[in-house]
Amino acid sequence: MSKGLERFAERFEQYAERFPRIVIDGLMVLALIGCASLGAALSLPGSVPPDPGKPTEVLLGLTCLVLLKYRTHPRTVTTVAALVTVTAVAHGYLLTPLLLAPLLAALYWLAVLCDRRTVRVYGAVIGVAMVVTNVIADSESGLSLLLQVIGPIFWFALPVAAGTSTRLRRDYVEAVQARAEHAERTREEEARLRVAEERMRIARELHDVVAHHLALANAQAGTAAHLARSHPEQSEKLLNDLTGTTSSALRELKATLGLLRQHDHPEGQDLEPAPGLARLPELISSYRSAGLDITVTTEGEPRPLSPGADLTAYRIVQEALTNVAKHSAAHSAHVRFTYADVRLLINVSNDGPAAAITVGASGGFGLMGMRERAHSAGGELRAGPRPEGGFEVTTALPLQPSATAMERETP
């Protein structure tokens, strides 16, 4: 006998794990049928109970079965339970929590699944109907009128309050989950945006470093080959300068690539500081060694720039001179710095043919990279042929970074 019970219990547990909703709803219906049956059998002392076996008791049992549809039709279930309960009270059944069990369960699920307005309307209509029916039927003749009114209202308020609390808690949990999911999506989008910006920044650095030094090395090598027979001393000097150019290219390339490995080393180890206008004389000297005559003028009182603007100014001058060396037949270029109240104006111009440099620069990433650098620092850039001939690049950079530029500079 005990083995049979153990097998039954084991099978019931397996079924409950597979179909938890069916098991829970079935147990709820059985409990409500038991409560309604017990409530129908109760009566006040000295009063005559209704005859058992009447159709009202059958309807009470069927109402419990109707509750199985509370998830999809909470309003219909509540209406049916209210009509059957009112009918039972009208036929003389004693109004007790046991008799009200199906209706109380329906009201609870109505408060959980429906909006506040629906709950208030249904609760008010059912409460008034139940109180009026209870008073008219006089099934509680031994109690005062006040108790006959307060009793039903009290019992109806309990499931409505419990269901409302459950719904509010559920809505709160859903809102918290929605905010968490939104925050997670936002973090992922921000991470992708930061990765894209970092890739663009590294691509600009690599382009500036590689394009500058390769153009310079190409110019030095070509000039050295041209002077090898007629001026061997100058050719030897250019070859020595070419060695320095390639060494400088390797150092800058190593420093730029080191940005990708900062997490592998202590902060600042093996990384050179970012170049700025302080290294401008070295840059100008390298181009002069390649045969390009460069003049630099400064107007206004020089003032310090933010690190981002300083790097941007250096790279723009570097790229503009690289374009002159690569794409123009000009033998000279002019760099002018103008310090205004809140901006630094940079102008790089040459007097060579404009067509060659325009086609060459627009066909690559040089002008695009310079514009991106200027915009990232909160400035602007214009590039194009000069009316008197040649080509010029004009940049306006703020001396102090804007809020947007500071956010971009912040890692």
Stockholm file with secondary structure:
# STOCKHOLM 1.0

chainA/1-411         MSKGLERFAERFEQYAERFPRIVIDGLMVLALIGCASLGAALSLPGSVPPDPGKPTEVLLGLTCLVLLKYRTHPRTVTTVAALVTVTAVAHGYLLTPLLLAPLLAALYWLAVLCDRRTVRVYGAVIGVAMVVTNVIADSESGLSLLLQVIGPIFWFALPVAAGTSTRLRRDYVEAVQARAEHAERTREEEARLRVAEERMRIARELHDVVAHHLALANAQAGTAAHLARSHPEQSEKLLNDLTGTTSSALRELKATLGLLRQHDHPEGQDLEPAPGLARLPELISSYRSAGLDITVTTEGEPRPLSPGADLTAYRIVQEALTNVAKHSAAHSAHVRFTYADVRLLINVSNDGPAAAITVGASGGFGLMGMRERAHSAGGELRAGPRPEGGFEVTTALPLQPSATAMERETP
#=GR chainA/1-411 SS CHHHHHHHHHHHHHHHHHCHHHHHHHHHHHHHHHHHHHHHHCCCTTSCCCCTTCHHHHHHHHHHHHGGGTTTCHHHHHHHHHHHHHHHHHTTCCCCTTTTHHHHHHHHHHHHHSCHHHHHHHHHHHHHHHHHHHHHHTTTTTSCHHHHHHHHHHHHHHHHHHHHHHHHHHHHHHHHHHHHHHHHHHHHHHHHHHHHHHHHHHHHHHHHHHHHHHHHHHHHHHHHHHHTTTCHHHHHHHHHHHHHHHHHHHHHHHHHHHGGGGGGSCTTTTCCCCCCGGGHHHHHHHHHHTTCEEEEEEESCCCCCCHHHHHHHHHHHHHHHHHHHHHCCCSEEEEEEEECSSEEEEEEEECSCHHHHHHHHHTSSHHHHHHHHHHHTTCEEEEEECTTSSEEEEEEEESSCCHHHHHHHCC
#=GC SS_cons         CHHHHHHHHHHHHHHHHHCHHHHHHHHHHHHHHHHHHHHHHCCCTTSCCCCTTCHHHHHHHHHHHHGGGTTTCHHHHHHHHHHHHHHHHHTTCCCCTTTTHHHHHHHHHHHHHSCHHHHHHHHHHHHHHHHHHHHHHTTTTTSCHHHHHHHHHHHHHHHHHHHHHHHHHHHHHHHHHHHHHHHHHHHHHHHHHHHHHHHHHHHHHHHHHHHHHHHHHHHHHHHHHHHTTTCHHHHHHHHHHHHHHHHHHHHHHHHHHHGGGGGGSCTTTTCCCCCCGGGHHHHHHHHHHTTCEEEEEEESCCCCCCHHHHHHHHHHHHHHHHHHHHHCCCSEEEEEEEECSSEEEEEEEECSCHHHHHHHHHTSSHHHHHHHHHHHTTCEEEEEECTTSSEEEEEEEESSCCHHHHHHHCC
//
